[in-house]
């Protein structure tokens, strides 16, 4: 395998999901240097072993990176107000929310200072140690990335929901202006199930079908769910990455997931 010329300012960004693995080598000052690789996950392998197989197959795995950013896709996360954020209590708090968390899991805290929240989630210890071997690693979950995105791209002054769909996994953030009201995630391949779940949250949050806004982003499944949701929510809009992020090569690779795009361009 040929070594790709290395720029010390190049960042390795990774998205890790039970569906598959996305790898991006990216230099912000030189957008045309973007390299992207996707590797399908094997359902019968542990996540850490799956990751090793995916990394071995990555064409730019021979590079060394000073900075590594990773997104861990998980439904098991919790958001706590910043005023209650005490590092020594992270593990206890998270495990009280998710008592089935394996004892050797590593609890990660994403502190969102500007928003006043901390997002807690767990990473398999073997995978965590593997990521640290690649370089100085910072680990996120999609909720952290999208909350950061919302602080930089003000979508609305009023009440709204941002719903992100990718390969059967959905993340829903309910907002009142800048304040997070609810965050949750589900896995379902059925469009009607996804729509029912979102509409249930819409009703629970007492949002207006006529005055409040639903923003959708994600893969091609958004095209399938949008007409269904528009029957119930008048202001339903799809976010277009090409309109949100500055124009460069990144926007021309449609298969890069929305949260990974936001990580690359908004961090």
Number of C-alpha atoms within 10 A of each C-alpha: 7 8 11 12 7 14 15 10 14 22 20 25 23 25 24 21 18 17 15 18 21 23 24 24 22 22 19 15 9 13 13 12 15 16 16 19 18 18 17 15 20 16 11 7 12 14 19 18 15 21 24 14 16 21 20 11 13 18 16 22 18 14 16 18 19 14 16 21 21 20 23 18 21 20 17 16 22 17 20 16 14 16 9 10 16 10 9 8 10 19 18 13 15 23 16 11 13 15 11 8 18 13 10 11 16 18 18 21 23 18 18 17 10 9 16 14 21 22 23 23 27 23 20 18 16 15 20 18 14 15 21 13 11 16 16 12 19 15 21 21 26 23 27 23 21 23 21 19 18 15 13 11 12 10 18 16 10 12 21 24 27 22 22 25 24 19 16 15 19 21 22 22 20 21 21 17 14 16 12 17 13 14 19 18 19 16 16 14 13 11 16 14 13 20 15 13 16 20 17 12 19 19 11 9 17 11 20 16 18 11 12 19 21 23 19 21 23 23 18 13 17 17 13 12 17 19 11 14 19 14 10 13 20 15 16 21 15 15 16 13 18 13 9 11 15 11 12 14 13 23 17 11 12 13 14 20 18 22 22 22 19 18 22 20 13 14 10
